[in-house]
Amino acid sequence: MEHSPEELNVSRAIAELAYAIAKADGVLDDQERQAFLQILTQEFELSETTARLRFEAIFQSANNSVEVAYQQAIFLLQRNKKALNAEVVSRCKTVLLKVAEVSGVSQEEKRILERFNKDIQQIYEG
């Protein structure tokens, strides 16, 4: 399936957010990585290669703090908001929740999820 540049940027933003979620509890394990790849390919219909490239680019820049990753993702979503619709917003929320649930939702992950829900609504409705 062919994706527009905006759609690919949204998937990149979700990869950044998944990184923030996975790293928020201080543990970034292989189980979270595998879950993320599977979720991204299923929810955003990306090829496994594209999903892996997105994922690896994020995790190679692992020097990014959770906050930096989060801010970069929100910036990408704002810049590519024309690719957002109710279905995409719902899929974004699903992906992040599934990544958080892999090793149990920590308080910090819950905080990021709640913050994202507010931010994505403002972007989408704004």
N, C-alpha and C positions, 0 to 999 in steps of 0.2 A: 504494500500500500504506500502510495506517495504522500509525503507530508510537506506542508508548506514550511518556509523558514520560521514563521511565527509558532507553528505547532511544535517544531523541533526545539525552539527556545523554551516553550512551556515545559517540554519534557526535561530539558536541561535544568530549568528552575526546580522541578520536582526532584530531580537527582540531587541538587544542592540542599533542598529541604530534607530529603531522606538522609543525607549525610548529617545534617544538623540533628535530626531525631536520633539517628543511630549513635552519634557521638555524645549526645546530651547526658547519657548516664555514665559516661566515662569509659565505656566498653564498646569496642567496635569489632565484633567477631565475624567469623566466616559465615555463620548461620544468618546473620543480618544481611551480609553481602549477597548471599544466594537468594534469600527471600526478596530482596530489593530487585535483583535481576528478573526473577520470575514474575513479580508483581508488575514491573514496568513493561515487560513484553506482553503480558496479558491485558493490563488495563489501558495501555496506550498503543497497542498493536505495533510496537516497534520490533524490528528484527532483533534477534539475540545479539548480533554483532553491533548494531547501533546502541542497544541498551548497554552492552558491555563497555563500549567506547565512552559513553556518557558517564557511566559509573566510574571507570578507571580514571578519567580526567578529573573527576571530583576528588577521588580518594588519593590521587597523586599529589594534589594540592592540600594534603592533610595538615599542613601548617595552619590552615584557616581555622579560626575559632568557630564555635557554634554560632556565635552572633554574626561574624563576618559571612559565613555561609548563608545564614538566614537572610541577611540584608541583600546579598547578591541575588538570591532567589526572588525576593520581593521586587527588586529592581527589574529583573528580567520579566516577571509577570506584569508589572506596570507597563513596560515597554512593548509588550506583546499582547495586551489585553484584548485586541480584536480577535484573537484565537480562543478567547474564553467564552464559554456558554455554560448553561446550567449543568449539562452532562460532563463537561471537562472539569468544572469546579468540583462536582461530586466525585469524579475519578481521582482528582488530586487529593481530596480528603481521605478517600478510601486507601490510596497508596500509602499515605503518611501514617494512617492508623494501623495498617497491616505491618508496616516496618516497625512501628513502636511496639506492637504486640508480640513480635518475634521472641523477645526475651523479657516480656512483662513490661507494662507501661510504668515508667518511673515518674516521680513528681515533676522532674525537669522536662521529661518528654510530654507530659500532660500540659504543662505550662506552654510549651512551644505549640502544641496542637491547638490549644485554646486561642493563642495569639494568632496563629495562622488562620483559623476560622474567622476571626474578626477582620484581619487584613485582607483576606481573599474576597470577602463580601464587599469591603470598601472599594477594592479594585474593580470587581465585577459590576457592582451597582453604580460606581462613580463614573 
